[in-house]
Amino acid sequence: MNILVIGGGGREHALVWKIAQSPLVGRIFVAPGNGGIGDLATCTTLNSSDHDAVVDFCITENIGLVVVGPEGPLVDGLVDRLEAENITAFGPTAAAAQLEGSKGFTKDLCAKYNIPTAAYGRFSDAAKARNFANKMGAPIVIKADGLAAGKGVIIAETMAEAHSAIEDILGGQFGGAGAELVVEEFLTGEEASFFALCDGETILPLATAQDHKQVGEGDVGPNTGGMGAYSPAPVMTDEMTSRTIEEIILPTMRGMKADGHPFKGIFFAGLMITDKGPELIEYNVRFGDPECQVLMMRMKSDIVPALIACAKGRVDKVEMDWHDKAALTVVMAAKGYPGSYDKNTEVRNLDQASQDENMMIFHAGTKKEAGKIYAIGGRVLNVTAMGNGVAEAKDLAYSTVDRIDWPEGFCRRDIGWRAVKRER
């Protein structure tokens, strides 16, 4: 079958790389793709916001499956439109995508179905939000309600920072995403990510991962879309995984169905492992980025039957096998990210850097012109490696980073530090 993948980041490069290994696949198209995907698929200028154009493209190119990578088109209802035209699509409907599209929606769902999460309040009035924050005390978490490209969460260490974050968000820092905000209790523990495919009735647990959101080493500085990740996450023991499924994932699936918007796609649960056990920080309704990159490296099975089963309600018929090895990815970003940064800088020596069979460089914010690769985004490359443990994968990833010639880029040098510390 022919497959269309929507998106152009590192997540989509990893998905295309994995999809391309399937014997079920004919041609792969990507919209818009990036500088690295072109070796595996045909990049198109198709605008995913133009649902009519996407439908026409699927009919013209005989597309058997559409895989929607980013959250924006999901929240915007692309899957609804494709399903209305009987085009098989992987991802939730707009109503189900509210799990990511509105943090307040998810918090209310947790409250209704007793899913463990931090205490919270929803506000569109700054004075009421400040009063609530004052009662909770610092540190405290302030979140823009809507989609903010992974940057709409502020961990305020002082009440002054909390008040400033409230004013900034409601004042338009994140546009329409900040028309409402959530003020949330600060949870103490270790973060982890858990992934499960869902067809609305059944789940298929995948794997665990841990990412590094903050830009600075030692997990300091502003939040980003993610500076690196590794899988599996050692903090997710068999007991924690079982509890996450029973206390968080299954109640969410049943609650979404009971409320009239059954969820089909991937549950990406951002967790805090606290003294009480797993608590939900937030849901994403698509593969994580950069978590997807380490999951695809570790996935032994053909991903295509699993994606189709998700869309068609047959997840109970699918099993997934995984490499026992660990995978780790280091994000190389443009200097200045997550603030302002230069674009159109050349990245050299990529082919020579990635000669190892346990190594993949997934592109994110790149373009290819006249055989050369240029950085055009904030997060530019995902240098991804597998090893017998996180420490071995880390060493291979960083040795590859050091062979890449890109003076205008930077990366954190401590990705995986918690897991490496445990291994030692």
KESE-849481 format. One record per residue (C-alpha): residue in one letter; x, y, z. Coordinates in pm, whole numbers, padded with zeros to 5 digits, always signed. Each point is the difference from the previous one (the first is absolute). Layout:
REM residues N
aXYZ/...
//
This chain:
REM residues 424
m+00000+00000+00000/n+00098+00364-00039/i+00033+00203+00321/l-00014+00374+00065/v+00176+00133+00311/i-00096+00350+00116/g+00280+00201+00160/g+00361+00102-00045/g+00182-00049+00330/g+00228-00257+00155/r-00300-00202+00109/e-00122-00028-00358/h+00347-00093-00130/a+00010-00281+00258/l-00351-00117-00092/v+00081+00004-00372/w+00325-00190+00067/k-00195-00269+00186/i-00293-00010-00246/a+00245-00038-00289/q+00118-00332+00149/s-00347-00155-00045/p-00056-00244-00287/l-00361+00125-00014/v+00102+00343-00125/g+00019+00121-00360/r+00070+00373-00020/i+00035+00236+00295/f-00089+00368-00030/v+00075+00264+00265/a-00150+00345+00040/p+00213+00203+00027/g+00293-00220+00109/n+00353+00134+00057/g+00355-00019-00132/g+00055-00357+00119/i-00329-00170-00084/g+00044+00032-00376/d+00225-00308-00010/l-00292-00216+00122/a-00313+00172-00129/t-00137+00256-00244/c-00031+00342+00164/t-00297+00211-00111/t-00110+00360+00047/l-00349-00117+00103/n-00147+00229+00268/s-00150-00216+00277/s-00223+00292+00105/d-00178-00026-00337/h-00212-00306+00068/d-00149-00001-00350/a+00348-00011-00150/v+00102-00288+00229/v-00308-00199-00102/d+00066+00066-00369/f+00364-00105+00039/c-00100-00325+00174/i-00241-00086-00282/t+00246+00091-00276/e+00294-00191+00152/n-00210-00296+00119/i+00099+00051+00364/g-00095-00296+00221/l+00101+00157+00332/v+00060+00353+00124/v+00224+00034+00308/v-00045+00339+00166/g+00319+00085+00187/p-00047+00340+00174/e-00272+00107+00241/g-00118+00305-00196/p-00175-00183-00286/l-00156-00243+00249/v-00151+00278+00211/d-00105+00168-00326/g-00211-00302-00100/l+00199-00146-00291/v-00080-00358+00108/d-00374+00082+00016/r+00009+00118-00361/l+00200-00300-00123/e-00231-00246+00177/a-00303+00174-00153/e+00154-00078-00341/n+00071-00365+00100/i+00375+00060+00000/t+00176-00199+00274/a+00184+00232+00237/f+00212-00055+00309/g-00077+00252+00274/p-00291+00122+00211/t-00296+00212-00107/a-00009+00367+00098/a-00227-00075+00296/a+00237-00267+00131/a+00307+00214-00074/q-00122+00245+00265/l+00206-00216+00237/e+00297+00195-00133/g-00176+00301-00146/s-00138+00112+00336/k+00182-00061+00327/g-00312+00106+00186/f-00205-00265-00184/t+00244-00269+00112/k+00008+00121+00360/d-00380-00005+00012/l-00001-00353-00143/c+00245-00109+00270/a-00219+00152+00270/k-00312-00169-00139/y+00154-00348-00027/n+00235+00008+00302/i+00319-00010-00204/p+00296+00100+00221/t+00131+00345-00091/a+00105+00327+00166/a-00258+00226+00165/y-00096+00284-00236/g-00219+00293-00092/r-00110+00135-00343/f-00003+00376-00057/s-00053+00268-00262/d+00006+00277+00263/a+00349+00103+00118/a-00107+00118+00347/k-00176-00329+00077/a+00300-00196-00130/r+00236+00201+00223/n-00221-00057+00304/f-00008-00374-00064/a+00378-00009-00048/n+00052+00194+00323/k-00201-00261+00192/m+00198-00287-00158/g+00341+00158+00060/a+00327-00036-00195/p+00140-00186-00179/i-00303-00021-00225/v-00069-00083-00365/i-00174+00240-00241/k-00115-00145-00335/a-00155+00156-00308/d-00314-00202-00072/g+00057-00053-00372/l+00278-00110-00234/a+00322+00197+00049/a+00262-00218-00175/g+00119-00148+00328/k+00086+00341+00146/g-00323+00095+00181/v+00095-00140+00341/i+00171+00218+00261/i+00129-00143+00327/a-00005+00302+00229/e+00243-00020+00294/t-00141+00316+00161/m-00339+00168+00015/a+00143+00294-00193/e+00088-00238-00285/a-00346-00158+00021/h-00175+00338-00020/s+00221+00102-00293/a-00075-00327-00184/i-00374+00049+00054/e+00016+00353-00140/d+00214-00107-00297/i-00219-00295-00098/l-00334+00179+00034/g+00162+00306-00160/g+00061-00188-00324/q+00350-00150+00028/f-00127-00319-00168/g-00280+00155-00201/g-00333-00181+00009/a+00158-00292+00187/g+00013+00227+00306/a-00359+00125+00001/e-00038-00227+00303/l+00260-00148+00231/v+00038-00273+00259/v+00165+00063+00337/e+00129-00328+00135/e+00161-00148+00308/f+00372-00069-00040/l+00064-00374+00014/t+00328-00136+00135/g+00151-00316-00147/e+00153-00130-00322/e-00161+00056-00338/a-00060-00278-00251/s-00198-00056-00318/f-00226-00298-00071/f-00142-00089-00342/a-00294-00220-00096/l-00191-00046-00324/c-00378+00012+00035/d-00289-00081-00238/g-00271+00142+00228/e-00069-00334+00170/t+00339-00163+00059/i+00354+00115+00070/l+00335-00140-00108/p+00278+00118+00236/l+00316+00097-00186/a+00305+00116+00193/t+00121+00257+00249/a+00234+00293-00050/q+00137+00299+00182/d+00071+00334-00161/h+00185+00316+00099/k-00225+00301-00052/q+00219+00278+00134/v+00264+00160-00215/g+00285-00010+00252/e+00214-00278+00139/g-00118-00122+00338/d-00358+00063-00118/v+00007+00377+00049/g-00123+00292-00207/p-00312+00049-00211/n-00207-00288-00135/t+00053-00105-00360/g-00165-00250-00233/g+00254-00250+00137/m+00383-00011+00001/g+00041-00378+00006/a-00156-00325+00117/y+00071-00363+00075/s-00191-00328+00024/p-00078-00195+00207/a-00046+00222+00308/p+00145-00188+00300/v-00243+00173+00239/m-00286-00179-00179/t+00025-00334+00176/d-00247-00279-00074/e-00206+00119+00298/m-00003+00363-00117/t-00090-00105-00353/s-00286-00216+00125/r-00129+00278+00223/t+00024+00253-00283/i-00213-00224-00221/e-00260-00077+00268/e-00022+00340+00169/i+00058+00240-00291/i-00020-00145-00353/l-00302-00233+00028/p-00215+00248+00198/t+00081+00263-00265/m-00099-00233-00283/r-00327-00095+00172/g-00074+00360+00100/m+00055+00132-00351/k-00237-00264-00139/a-00262+00067+00268/d+00015+00373-00075/g-00069-00058-00369/h+00345+00048-00155/p+00177-00338-00009/f+00374+00027-00042/k+00181-00163-00292/g+00370+00059-00040/i+00287+00010+00244/f-00025+00094+00365/f+00323+00178+00095/a-00026+00045+00375/g+00245+00239+00162/l+00036-00129+00355/m+00151+00102+00331/i+00102-00298+00211/t-00067+00130+00350/d+00008-00160+00346/k-00365-00093-00060/g+00067-00160-00340/p-00058+00119-00357/e-00189+00327-00047/l-00098+00151-00335/i+00170+00327-00094/e-00155+00024-00345/y-00108-00196-00304/n+00129+00031-00352/v-00202-00162-00278/r+00288-00076-00239/f+00344-00155+00024/g+00240+00210+00201/d+00284+00193-00154/p+00278-00101+00081/e-00145-00308+00174/c-00125-00145-00329/q+00356-00021-00126/v+00114-00234+00280/l-00322-00206-00019/m+00045-00058-00374/m+00363-00105+00054/r-00106-00260+00257/m-00309-00128-00184/k+00064-00337-00165/s-00350-00054-00140/d-00149+00140-00319/i-00175+00320+00107/v-00245+00017-00292/p-00242-00277+00114/a-00014+00163+00344/l-00088+00342-00146/i-00272-00152-00220/a-00138-00204+00293/c-00024+00321+00203/a-00205+00168-00269/k-00224-00300-00069/g-00064-00132+00351/r+00216-00312+00001/v+00272+00083+00252/d-00075-00322+00191/k+00132-00196-00301/v+00344+00167+00005/e+00315-00079+00197/m+00318+00205+00007/d+00358-00119+00054/w+00278+00222+00126/h+00378-00007+00004/d+00134-00059+00351/k+00258+00269-00064/a-00038+00360+00115/a-00028+00292-00241/l+00096+00362+00058/t-00039+00311-00214/v+00180+00334+00029/v-00167+00306-00151/m+00231+00238-00181/a-00160+00344-00002/a+00086+00340-00145/k+00188+00225+00243/g-00253+00230+00167/y-00283-00257+00007/p-00261+00011+00156/g+00040+00373-00059/s+00102+00162-00329/y+00256-00173-00220/d+00163+00027-00343/k-00138-00200-00293/n+00149-00137-00321/t+00331-00104+00155/e+00164-00300-00168/v+00035-00332+00184/r+00292-00209-00127/n+00148-00348+00033/l-00331-00177+00073/d+00070-00300-00225/q+00342-00061+00154/a-00136+00044+00354/s-00265-00274-00023/q+00182-00310-00122/d-00088-00227+00296/e-00291-00246-00049/n-00125+00083+00353/m-00019+00367-00091/m-00254+00224-00180/i-00006+00374-00048/f-00362+00111-00030/h-00054+00342-00151/a-00241+00257+00143/g+00045+00367-00101/t+00203-00055-00317/k-00027+00053-00375/k+00207-00144-00284/e+00122+00222-00282/a+00250-00098-00269/g+00105-00303+00203/k+00072+00205+00313/i-00191-00002+00333/y-00102+00329+00161/a-00145+00064+00346/i-00331+00187-00022/g-00155-00071+00341/g+00071+00008+00372/r+00037-00374+00057/v+00196-00122-00301/l+00135-00355+00044/n-00072-00302+00220/v+00318-00203+00039/t-00134-00340+00105/a+00188-00313+00110/m-00063-00346+00145/g+00220-00175+00254/n+00002-00275+00260/g-00089+00264+00258/v-00076+00370+00009/a+00366+00083+00069/e+00117-00189-00310/a-00270+00161-00217/k+00095+00340+00141/d+00369-00044-00082/l-00080-00099-00360/a-00242+00290-00044/y+00245+00261+00127/s+00292-00142-00201/t-00223+00052-00306/v-00095+00353+00110/d+00369+00085+00022/r+00054-00101-00365/i-00274+00234-00128/d+00134+00331-00130/w-00249+00268+00103/p+00154+00289+00198/e-00338+00176+00023/g-00156-00291+00192/f+00008-00121+00359/c-00126-00288+00211/r-00026-00103+00361/r+00283-00233+00100/d-00185-00179+00282/i-00292-00176-00170/g-00083-00319+00191/w+00184+00102+00316/r-00254-00153+00238/a+00008-00337-00174/v+00381+00002-00029/k+00023+00074+00372/r-00226-00299+00072/e+00206-00228-00224/r+00318+00094+00179/
//
